[in-house]
Structure formats: structure tokens, C-alpha cells
Amino acid sequence: FYTIAGIPNVYCSNGNALIQSNTDGDSPAYQVGPVGPGFPSSYMPASSVQILAQFAAGVLLVDEGRATVENTDGNAITALVNDASWTGVQFSVISGTWCTETSVCGSPDATGWPNMIHSCGAGQCAHWLASSGHGSTFQ
């Protein structure tokens, strides 16, 4: 754990700051709190994410066992800084299968950190929503 840009207790792995972790699937206890080993279902507060994002070079999303994707064009970072969602942000697949789907019913619950992606009506696609207990580990 490190202090980065004045934000204490930032867990880093392979040069990435972990800002959200959910190893419990659809955990009802998913909430703001410390993120890293020993904290299975938590995410950093929006104010901390906005500060850290200002120093980021990209966003890496890791959904263990399903996909790893990244965005390096700045759009995912801009969304984090501005507390917007990742709806419409393009991610490049590093491994696995990745999809987002908003044509069925839009993306009603993706409103900004930590509710970033809602593939409404498409259970096989990405759902990064703390408000519904959805989510996966992403950095």
C-alpha cells in the first residue's frame, strides 16, 4: 500500500493502482472502503478516484477468468476525472471475451463512479455497477 497524490493506502500491483475490487460476485456488502488484499468487495471514494485518474496513463479492467481490457485513448480517464460513466468508451481486448450492450434499454444505472458500465438486458456483457452489487475487479 502506498500514498499517491495525497491519497493514502493505495494498493498497487504491476504498476496499476487498484481502485475497485469485487471477488464476491454480486455481493450485497459492496461498498466504499479500503481496496486490496483482505478487502474483497470495495471501491475507492469518487474524490480519491478523480485525483488518481489525473495521473493515469490508461485504464485496465480485469474480470478474473473472463476478460482483461484496456483503454489508452484517455476517454476512460476523462470519465473518471469528470465522474461520468464509461458508456461509449472503447476498450481494447487483451485477453478473453468482452462486450458492452446499451441498445436494449440504454445504460440507465451507469451514472459515474463506481457505476461505470451497464449492459442492460445483456447478461453476458459487462456490468460494472456497485449500486446493484454487480462488478468485477478492475484497476
Steps between C-alpha positions, in 0.01 A plus 500: 500500500628848408408865531450642149408864431406535865267197491609255773483120486494459122566139408721465193572191294710485181504880476122531533306659784207283605194723538230231523491133587216254513595140556160414649293526178165669563592590855236691700782638717670675207588847629749785530801393698860381484588321176754220476584164655270424790226732370301287253210731410586866509579807294679828560297817556434709188712789628806270529438344158474844338837601644677176409355504147672832431834315515393191303623394159207266437234283658539125530193289581555145622205267534674190636437195288307691233685796351772761528450822304659843490431853385800719418339778292417703812121461482474265799728729703295806403186322618661425837623857544158643406294241692338376178434141388692288253196471273636534147867471604688249285716241672758282321487131589825364640358157580166326524164620374362849564180669398283791599141538386281805538256458211244301702415760763782751500730509798272634774710412803841603364515850642864544607737353754460222608207425265692504174352246255150354475433261215129509575318194374823322403607276786803371311647851465670736745317628808725721717243619751551530873143614548362160399780290643634439149867529433835341455855588582634786298801725527 
